[in-house]
């Protein structure tokens, strides 16, 4: 890597990521000490594997990676079809199990879909993207993996794909009439889907999310216990490895959906607030990368990936405390997006509004 590449590297993103990984490993170590550190060892293994991948991708031009995106996309579709043939885990066929290692192809497909969409859209002008046939093609590329993920079923991950696609189209300069039409369709579709399409367990999750005390000993139990855990942590926490809710078996699954409750209980409000600030910094720097990229391809890739990061973390904190501390950051993120609107890009560099 030459001096120019080092200078252009967004080190703040890397620093925020490393700090979050370290906090996550400490929390996971505590949460998995009753299971012989199985989940911690898996996470540590993936961190070690990701380091050389990170270094390699820093050396490779993203334009070259985008050229290979067709192959990545096709492979992702094949894996998403194949995973439907596996045995269900917690009611969903979302994982491949290879001994102690579990792989969720939908997570890898996120990157493949963003790369493929960005590659396709970067070859179109704003006028072309707004043509119905071109728009249908773009939506079709995104819709295929979304439908396969819904069949698993994994509605949360499918929603992350939808949000990323919408953001990329917005960044590309889609006309307002399409946005308004889509908004009206969503308004009409939501009650229809809720009453006639969603299975009962999905409806129950929504109702319990809005009010966990509807079923405090059943579906709402985990949410209530996670809130108690976060409240018990107070300002500085009960201490690492000393969380009562965590180690007495009241949080489940504490190594995944409720890991933020573990952090809140053992490390306290200060650490939780620090994590949220780190994510705000991470997202805002990624937005800055999207709006200052030297070409449309780089902008689309950055916009799609930052939306996946944002949406995934939103879901995680939603699961842990229901009221979502993340909502407190909404005003700041909204202001940043408003600030982005001040920047305009050409079709070849201007006129795309963020």
QUIUR-V80492 format. One record per residue. SS is DSSP state (alpha for helix, beta for strand, coil for the rest). OMEGA is omega in degrees with one decimal (* if undefined). D_LAST is the distance of its C-alpha to the last C-alpha in Angstrom with 1 decimal. Layout:
ss: (SS:SS)
omega: (OMEGA:OMEGA)
d_last: (D_LAST:D_LAST)
//
This chain:
ss: (coil:coil:alpha:alpha:alpha:alpha:alpha:alpha:coil:coil:alpha:alpha:alpha:alpha:alpha:alpha:alpha:alpha:alpha:alpha:alpha:alpha:alpha:alpha:alpha:alpha:alpha:alpha:alpha:alpha:alpha:coil:alpha:alpha:alpha:coil:coil:alpha:alpha:alpha:alpha:alpha:alpha:alpha:alpha:alpha:alpha:alpha:alpha:alpha:alpha:alpha:alpha:alpha:alpha:alpha:alpha:alpha:alpha:coil:coil:alpha:alpha:alpha:alpha:alpha:alpha:coil:alpha:alpha:alpha:alpha:alpha:alpha:alpha:alpha:alpha:alpha:alpha:alpha:alpha:alpha:alpha:coil:coil:coil:coil:coil:beta:coil:coil:beta:coil:coil:coil:beta:beta:beta:coil:coil:beta:beta:beta:coil:alpha:alpha:alpha:alpha:alpha:alpha:alpha:alpha:alpha:alpha:alpha:alpha:alpha:alpha:alpha:alpha:alpha:alpha:coil:coil:coil:alpha:alpha:alpha:alpha:coil:coil:alpha:alpha:alpha:alpha:alpha:alpha:alpha:alpha:alpha:alpha:alpha:alpha:alpha:alpha:alpha:alpha:alpha:alpha:alpha:coil:coil:coil:coil:alpha:alpha:alpha:alpha:alpha:alpha:alpha:alpha:alpha:alpha:alpha:alpha:alpha:alpha:alpha:alpha:alpha:coil:coil:coil:coil:alpha:alpha:alpha:alpha:alpha:alpha:alpha:alpha:alpha:alpha:alpha:alpha:alpha:alpha:alpha:alpha:alpha:alpha:alpha:alpha:alpha:coil:coil:coil:alpha:alpha:alpha:alpha:alpha:alpha:alpha:alpha:alpha:alpha:alpha:coil:alpha:alpha:alpha:alpha:coil:coil:coil:coil:coil:alpha:alpha:alpha:alpha:alpha:alpha:alpha:alpha:alpha:alpha:alpha:alpha:alpha:coil:coil:coil:coil:coil:coil:coil:coil:coil:coil:alpha:alpha:alpha:alpha:coil:coil:coil:coil:coil:coil:coil:coil:coil:coil:coil:alpha:alpha:alpha:alpha:alpha:alpha:alpha:alpha:alpha:alpha:alpha:alpha:alpha:alpha:alpha:alpha:alpha:alpha:alpha:alpha:alpha:alpha:alpha:alpha:alpha:alpha:alpha:alpha:alpha:alpha:alpha:alpha:alpha:alpha:coil:coil:coil:alpha:alpha:alpha:alpha:alpha:alpha:alpha:alpha:alpha:alpha:alpha:alpha:alpha:alpha:alpha:alpha:alpha:alpha:alpha:alpha:alpha:alpha:alpha:alpha:alpha:alpha:coil:coil:coil:alpha:alpha:alpha:alpha:alpha:alpha:alpha:alpha:alpha:alpha:alpha:alpha:alpha:alpha:alpha:alpha:coil:coil:coil:coil:coil:coil:coil:coil:coil:coil:coil:coil:coil:coil)
omega: (-178.7:-176.5:-178.9:178.9:177.6:-179.3:-176.8:178.9:178.9:-173.9:-178.9:177.5:-179.7:-179.0:178.0:-179.1:-179.4:179.7:179.6:177.9:-179.4:178.1:-179.8:179.7:177.0:-179.7:-178.1:176.5:179.7:-176.0:-174.9:-177.2:176.7:-179.7:178.5:174.3:-177.9:-178.3:177.3:-179.7:177.7:-179.0:178.8:177.9:-179.6:176.1:179.9:179.0:-175.0:-176.4:177.4:177.0:177.2:-178.3:-179.8:-178.0:176.4:-179.6:-174.5:177.8:-178.3:176.5:177.1:178.0:179.8:178.4:179.1:-173.5:178.1:178.2:177.7:-178.4:-179.8:178.2:179.0:179.0:178.4:-179.7:179.3:175.1:-177.7:-177.0:177.4:-178.6:-178.6:178.2:-177.8:174.0:-175.7:175.2:-178.4:176.4:-173.9:-169.7:165.2:178.3:176.1:-175.7:-179.1:-175.8:175.0:-178.5:177.1:-175.5:180.0:179.6:177.0:-179.6:177.4:-178.8:-178.9:-179.4:178.4:179.9:-177.8:177.8:179.9:179.2:179.5:-175.3:-178.9:179.0:-179.6:170.7:178.8:179.9:-179.3:-179.2:-177.9:173.6:-174.1:-177.4:178.3:179.6:177.4:178.7:179.2:179.9:178.3:177.9:180.0:-173.2:-177.5:177.0:178.9:179.5:178.8:179.2:176.8:179.7:-175.6:-7.7:175.9:-172.5:-179.2:178.5:177.0:178.3:178.0:176.4:-178.4:-179.0:179.4:179.3:179.9:-179.5:179.8:177.7:178.1:178.4:-179.3:176.1:178.3:-175.6:-176.0:-178.1:176.6:179.4:-179.9:178.8:179.5:179.2:179.4:178.8:180.0:179.8:179.7:-173.4:-174.5:179.6:178.6:179.8:-176.5:-173.3:-172.2:-174.7:-176.1:175.0:-175.0:-177.9:177.9:176.2:-179.4:179.3:179.0:-178.1:-179.7:175.7:-179.9:179.5:-177.2:-178.2:171.3:179.6:-171.9:179.8:-179.6:-174.2:-178.7:-173.9:-175.4:178.9:179.9:-180.0:178.8:177.3:177.0:-179.7:-179.9:178.5:-179.0:-179.1:-179.7:-170.7:-173.6:176.5:179.5:-179.3:-179.3:-179.7:-176.1:-179.2:-177.5:179.1:-178.2:-170.5:175.6:172.2:-178.5:180.0:177.0:-8.8:-171.5:-179.7:-178.9:-173.1:-174.5:178.8:178.5:175.5:175.8:178.8:-179.5:-177.6:-172.5:-175.9:171.3:-175.8:-176.7:179.4:178.9:178.1:177.7:178.1:179.9:178.1:178.3:178.6:176.1:178.5:-179.6:-177.6:-178.7:176.6:176.8:175.3:178.8:176.4:-179.1:-174.4:179.5:179.1:-174.4:179.0:-177.7:-179.9:178.6:179.2:-178.2:179.5:-179.1:-179.4:-179.9:-177.7:-179.4:178.4:175.8:179.3:-177.2:-175.8:-178.7:-179.7:176.8:179.7:-177.0:-178.5:175.7:-179.1:-171.2:-175.1:174.0:-178.1:173.1:172.9:-178.2:177.9:179.8:-179.7:-174.6:-178.4:-179.1:-179.4:177.5:179.3:178.8:177.9:176.1:178.4:179.0:-179.8:178.9:-179.3:-179.9:-177.5:173.6:171.8:176.3:167.7:-171.8:171.9:174.5:-179.6:176.7:*)
d_last: (30.8:31.0:30.1:26.9:25.6:26.7:25.0:21.6:22.0:19.8:23.0:21.6:20.1:23.6:25.4:23.7:24.3:27.9:28.6:27.3:29.5:32.5:32.2:31.8:34.9:36.9:36.1:36.8:40.0:41.2:40.1:41.8:45.1:46.9:46.1:47.2:43.7:42.7:39.0:38.8:40.5:38.1:35.0:36.6:37.4:33.8:32.7:35.3:34.4:30.7:31.5:32.8:30.0:27.5:29.5:29.8:26.1:25.6:28.0:26.7:24.0:21.2:21.7:25.2:24.2:21.8:24.9:26.8:24.2:26.4:29.3:27.4:26.1:29.7:31.2:28.9:30.0:33.6:33.4:31.7:34.6:37.2:36.2:37.0:40.6:41.0:42.6:40.6:39.7:39.2:38.9:36.3:36.8:33.8:35.6:37.8:40.6:42.2:44.8:43.2:39.7:37.4:34.3:31.6:30.2:27.3:25.9:26.3:25.0:21.5:21.0:22.7:20.7:17.3:18.9:20.4:17.4:15.4:18.5:19.0:15.5:15.5:18.7:17.4:16.0:13.5:16.8:18.4:15.8:16.4:20.1:21.8:23.7:20.9:18.8:22.0:22.5:19.2:19.9:23.5:22.6:20.8:23.5:26.5:25.9:24.8:28.1:30.1:28.7:29.5:33.0:33.6:32.6:29.6:27.3:25.2:24.3:23.7:21.2:19.3:19.1:18.0:15.1:14.0:14.3:12.4:9.3:9.8:10.4:7.4:5.3:8.4:8.3:11.0:12.9:13.4:17.0:16.4:14.4:17.2:19.8:18.7:18.7:22.2:23.4:22.5:24.3:27.3:27.3:27.2:30.7:32.1:30.9:32.2:35.6:36.4:34.5:33.8:36.9:38.7:37.6:33.9:34.7:36.7:33.9:31.7:34.6:35.6:32.1:32.3:35.8:37.4:40.7:41.2:42.6:43.2:45.5:43.6:39.9:39.0:41.1:38.6:36.0:38.7:40.1:36.7:36.3:39.8:39.1:36.1:38.1:41.1:39.2:38.8:37.6:38.7:39.6:43.0:42.9:41.9:44.0:45.4:43.2:45.6:43.4:42.1:45.6:47.6:45.7:43.9:40.4:39.6:37.9:37.5:36.3:33.2:32.0:33.6:33.2:31.2:34.3:36.4:34.4:34.6:38.3:39.3:36.8:36.1:33.4:32.8:31.8:29.7:27.8:27.4:26.0:23.3:22.5:22.4:20.0:17.6:18.1:17.6:14.3:12.9:14.3:12.9:9.3:10.5:12.0:9.0:7.3:10.9:12.4:14.8:14.0:11.9:14.4:13.7:9.9:10.8:13.7:12.2:9.5:12.6:15.0:13.3:13.1:16.8:17.7:16.3:17.9:21.1:21.7:21.1:23.8:26.1:26.2:26.5:29.6:31.2:31.2:29.9:28.8:26.1:25.8:22.2:21.6:22.5:19.3:17.1:16.9:15.9:13.0:11.9:12.2:10.2:7.1:8.2:8.7:5.3:5.0:8.0:7.0:7.5:8.9:12.1:13.2:15.2:12.9:11.2:9.5:6.5:3.8:0.0)
//
